[in-house]
Amino acid sequence: MTRFRLQSKRHMRGLLGTCPSGPVLAAKPIVERIGVNGRDITFLTAPSEIEGCDRNPRARAIHGPWCGSSGWGFRQGRVSDARLDICTDRRGRSVVAFGWINPLAHAKWIVVDQPGFREVYPVAANLPVRVSTVTEIGSPTTFNTAQYDARGVLLKRQTVKAAIAS
């Protein structure tokens, strides 16, 4: 299970300062996630804009400690694009890919298939969930997901193909 916590701007000041739009524009809530393949923070920079900064210990950092960052339009609690980030090592080899998944209205968890296991991401703060994968990284990258409600009832299985914006 991926760990998450809701953070205040004051508490996240150091990390936000290294995200491209974070130091000036970050608004509540800020969702920090730590999973098997990395760490990310997701936050609104305006009522209609969202940003995420991604990190993996094996990846080359490009913004402070972050190996990737993405910003996109946020309308009616959703993003229209997963905003794929591919983090690479110092030799340019793909290490991990990150993308947003929009949770369904009653979703409590989003589960992502990983090699040999499934990773569980709790839904938080009515924001899209920044997920990662280490399989089939490229443009597009495929995220095989399932969404569950609070009772553990499957709401939807979905394959999301995310590509790098051109």
Secondary structure, DSSP 4 states (H G I P E B T S, - for coil): --EEEEE-TTTTHHHHTTSSSHHHH-EEEEEEEE-SS-EEEEEEEETTEEEEEEE-TTSPPSBTTBSEEEEEE-BTTB-SS---EEEE-TTS-EEEEEEEEPPPTT--EEEEEETTEEEEEE--TT--EEEEE-SS-SSSEEEEEEEE-TT--EEEEEEEEE----
